[in-house]
Every structure is written in structure tokens, then in C-alpha cells.
Amino acid sequence: MTLTSHAVAGAAVATLAPQNPILAFAFGFLSHYLLDAFPHGHYPLRSLIPSPKDKLKEDMTWGWNFVIDLFKMGADFLLGLGLAYLLFAAPNKSGMLAIMLGALAGTLPDPLHFVYWKLRQEPFISLSKFHLSIAATKDFDGDTKKTLLVEISAIVASILFAKLISL
């Protein structure tokens, strides 16, 4: 799932607790794992060193390819935060803080997985094991149409969820 989808979903579930930023953050964080349980695709990362037999042995290399990947992931992240802001703008500062914390938390497990790759120590080992255990076993990597359909569906479902609970 892209960071954009995770940010929008995190913001959507944060609307459950607009006056409680800590709870909004927790809801956003948990939404990441919920979305990752569904089959989805990933965009290619040039610096990724795959390990098909043991995902915990994957890594990312430093260098020019990592810089390119960082820009790609950064654009994805910023698009997600921007959409979260536009879609779920709250009428007050505390509500907006909760929404943006939910969006941020919705994306957080992926960068924490990167931290695991570089440190390989607790609590990142346990978080990465959990992340991988929750992730769908089937993916749509290489199938752009299915990947886009899942991403758009996740965003639309998140928007509908937030609108329904606000009724």
C-alpha cells in the first residue's frame, strides 16, 4: 500500500477521536496494519535488496538509488498528508492536530521497518515481524491496474468511512 493510502486511512480513522490526539495517533497507527492485510502492490525501490525466502533479511543500500527512492517515498508521503488535510479538514486546531497525527501514524510502520533494516534490534525486530505477519501473502507487484484499483478503493473506502461516522 502506498504512503498516500496509509495517510488518508490514518486521517479517516482519526476522525473517531478528534479531541484526543493520542487516541487518533493510535487509530492511525493500527490502520496501517489493517490496510496491509489486504492484497496490494508496491512501487519498485531501486535501493531495495530483496530476500524472497526471508523478508526479515531484506535491506536498502545507501547511495544514489536510495536518494531517488527517498524522493519517491517523500512525494508519496507529502501527497498523503496533503490529501488528508484537504479531505478531513477540522474546524478547530485540536481536531486538525488529531487528523494530521492520524495521517502521520498511518504511514509510520513503513519507516520503522527501514529503521529495523539498519539497526536490527528491539523493538524494531518485533514490529517488523508483526508487520510482515499481518501483510497479505498475495501481492499485485507488477500489476499496475490491480494496484491502482486497490489504492483508489482504499482511499475511497477511507473517505466513506469518515463521512459515515460523522453523520
N, C-alpha and C positions, 0 to 999 in steps of 0.2 A: 504494500500500500504506500502511496506517496505521502510525503510530509504534509502536502496540501490537504489531502483527505483526512489525515490524522488531526490536523489543526482544526478543521471545520467540525469534525465529530467531537473533539475535545471541547470546543466552544459550545456546541449544541448541548452536550450533557451538563456543562457548567451552568446552563440556564436553570437547572434544577435547584441551584443554590446561589442565587445572585448576591445574597447578602453575606455569604460565608466563603471567602476566598480559599480557605484551606480545604474545605469540602469540594469546592469547584475544581481545585487543583487535583484532588484525589480522583474525582469522577473523570476528569480529562485523562489522567494517567491510566486508569483502568480501561478507558475506551480504546486505547491503543491496542491492548491485548484482545479485546473483543473483535475489533476490525481485522487483526492479523489472523484470527481463527478462520476467516473466510478465504477461499482460494483467490489469489490476486497475482498480479505481475509486478516486476521490479524493473526500473530502468537500469541499463548497464553502467557499471562503475569501472573505469579504466584501471584504478589502483587496487581493485579487489583481487586477493589471492584466494581463489575458491578451494574448497576441500569437500567434494561431494560425499565422501564417506563419513566425515565427521565435521559438521558445521562449526563446532567449537574450535576447530583448528584453523578456521579462516582468518584472514588478516587483511590489512590495507597497507600498501607501501607508501612511504613518503616520496616526494618528488613532484615532477611536473604533472603527471597524471592525477596525483592527489589534489593538486591545486585546481585542475579542471573539474574534478569531482566535487570539490568543496564549493566551487561557484555554482555547479548544477544543483547541489543539495541546498545551498544558500538561497538560490532563486525559488526553489520548491518551497522552502520554509517561509520565505517572505510572502510568497503568493498565498500560502495557507493563512498566515497571520492577517494579511490584508483582507482576504475573503471573510475570515472570522469577524474581523472588525466591522466590515460592511454589512454582513448578514445578520449579526446579532448585537448591533449597537444598543447599549443600555442607556436609559435616560439619566442615570446618575453615575458618579465616579466609582462607587464601590461595586455596582453591578458590572461596569465595564472592566474593572480590575479582575473580577471573578471570571468574566468571559475570556479575557486575554490570558489569564493564568490557566484556564482550562485548555485553551488552544496550545499554549506552550507545553503544558504537561502531556497533551495528546501526542506530541512529537518526541518527547523526552526519551522513551525507551530505545529509540534508534541511535542517538548519540551516546547513550550509556553503553550500548553494545560495542560501539567504537572504542570507548574507554576500556572496556573489557579486553578488546584485542590488544591494546597497548600495555595494560597493566597485568592482566590475568591473575587477579586476586579478588578476595571477597570485599564488598558484597556484589561485585560485578560478575563473578563466576555464577552465583546463584541467580542473579537477574537474567543473565544471558541464557542459562539453562532453562529457566522458566519461559523466557521469550521464545526460544526455539521449540519448547514442548507445546506451547499454545499455537504456534504458527501452523497454518494449514499444510498438510503434506503434499497437496497438489498445488501447482502454481501455473500461471499463464505467461511466464517469461518467454519472450519471443513471439507472443500472440498479441499484437498491438490492439486489435479490435476488442478482444475479450478483456484485456487490461483496462482499456478506456471505458468500456461498459461497466466494469466493476467499480472503477474510481468515480465515475459520474453517479452511479447508483448509490455509492456510499455517501457522497456529498448531498444528493437529493434526499436520501433517507434521513440524514442528519438534520437537514433543514425542516423536513416534515415533522420529525420528532420534536424539535424545539417549538415549532408552531403549534403542534397538538397539545403539548404540555402547558403552553401559555394560555390556552382557551379557558 
